[in-house]
Amino acid sequence: MSVRQSLLAILDRGACYGSQLRAEYERRTGATVNVGQVYTTLERLERDGLVEGAGVDDEARVLWRPTAAGRAEARAWLASASLAEGRDDVALKIALAVTLPGADVAAVVSAQRVAVRAALQATEAGGVGGDAVPAAIVRAARRARLEADLRWLDEVERLAATVEPFGLSDERPRRGRPARSTV
């Protein structure tokens, strides 16, 4: 989830100072964010014309509010679908392992399965805080993904059994770093 977009969406509800924004993010998502990241993100949002200063509160803390462009971006982000796309380091690691001669693919998959089961157990043990519904939503999503990961690992074992590891290709790319001079 984009911290940038999340902060904009929270600010769309009212002006906040940095630490307040951090606390709201954590309260609403159950995820932590470094206060330094919040302030750096606010600076970038200001640079991009998406937030502006809204004065100070009674304790002289700087308040931030979204600009019209910031409100539009926050609302568009909330209304759009978010798919988990991009690089999947675990899938890439296992795909690499199945092609490397001598790699213990079963051990790689087993280690991943142990980690997923431990994470699933920790998710099940998650307590209920003052904001039970948002926390339950986040836990339910994590539990569903972890359960899907276990099913995926079963499929990986079936697929891995069909792959024959292979060595380096004889084909050489045209480009490469030139050899270092020995002079």
Order of alpha helices (4+ residues) and beta strands (2+ residues): alpha-alpha-alpha-beta-beta-alpha-alpha-alpha-alpha
